[in-house]
Amino acid sequence: MQSFVLGEMIEYDAALRVRKPIFKLPSFVSEIVCYEPGQVTATHLHPKQDEIWLVLEGRGEIEVGEQRLGVQRSSLIYIPAKVRHGLRAAADSRLVLLFIKSPGIVDEAMQGSAGGPVAWSGPPSTPTGSQFLLEVSDLHAEARDVLQVELRAPGGGELPAFEPGAHLAIELPNGLLRHYSICSDWRERERYVVAVGRAANGRGGSAFIHQGLRRGSLLCASLPKNGFALAPEGRQYLFLAGGIGITPILAMIRWCQAHARPWQLVYAARSAQRAAFLETLRTLQGGSIHLHADDEAGRVFDPRPWLQGAPAGEHVYCCGPAPMMAAVKDAAGHRDPGSLHFEYFAAPADDAARGHRPQHAFEVELRRSGRTLTVPADRSILDVLQAHGVAVVSSCREGTCRTCETAVLEGAIDHRDYCLTPSEQAAGNTMMVCVSRARGARLVLDR
Ligand code: FES
């Protein structure tokens, strides 16, 4: 038997509604969702699943089909399959919702009856804290399966500054949090441009962007962050981009051109038709471009010839699929680790092997809240924190996006992420709680 005290699971987050799984069984799933005033679940539908919503606390408004209805504590709502529905917490009230439905919460929540995501017509979440609203001002195909999205402040005006390599965390109307590198020029302050590749086996973010986004859609974003910063002291730069990994690198090459730093780009794609921004790249000066198309070469990209030697002052930046990143790391093993920079957009396919590394149970002390929790050998810190009602915003849950980054006050960390630099890992004062663990018996977290 499993039992939960729902009142102890309630936790709010100004940045994002808080969702906590309760039961995840073959027959049904159940979650508790906590909204700050004005936060929403955007309009969506489930092709096959009926759903029941029970309001535990607070007030709000729901939309089911053509109907709108005010809801309050103890409202019980039945939502049949194939009927569009959404919810907004009242502007002056928090709201806590329990829902029960058959499995497939995230991915199927976006599906339309034809199997594609539903175009989003509802309002965005209300920006909170450091969040702000962006309006989709332009959308067009940049290459095969790559959509370019231009974002501006609603009504115009200057946007928060960013550096080359930075990304935006965007809360999609379907509730997913996704990160997209900004590929436009950092000196353009009135717009951001991102590009999104269609992921064949994605978890719903790229499918929504490709099929559900429209000009005029409003999105909630967090301030740009940079975990892939360009080292300005480099004498020259070697950029290795795979597929959609070109996006942060395009912004970096713009910087190189503006600062008259020599650059070289090696761009690997499955075909030239899938290589985004080729025409734009060819207009940038001060460097050279080598395109590797798998279909023309008859093989995947081999980075070894490009990484022989170690020219003084050369910095290498690599962003692409995990096998390419692994090949580049192997080929660059003789170089100064401080000159090598990687940004993953997905964990390696064999990442499951990481779960087979020996792991043990340990304790985490939450210093600010004065609680101590046990993390079993088969669960992540993130799972345990969320199960005990500690609000931790997460996105990738595989150690690539930095969303769940948590400061560590004491204890040795077993880093298993793909986003901290070697020196950040060695410093031992921060960790990704979705994948990393304790080396010893205890960690003290700043939570
Ligand atoms: S949720 Fe992405 S790194 Fe943890």
Boltz pocket constraint, residues with backbone or C-beta under 6 A from the ligand:
constraints:
  - pocket:
      binder: B
      contacts: [[A, 393], [A, 394], [A, 395], [A, 396], [A, 397], [A, 398], [A, 399], [A, 400], [A, 401], [A, 402], [A, 403], [A, 404], [A, 405], [A, 417], [A, 432], [A, 433], [A, 434], [A, 435]]
      max_distance: 6.0
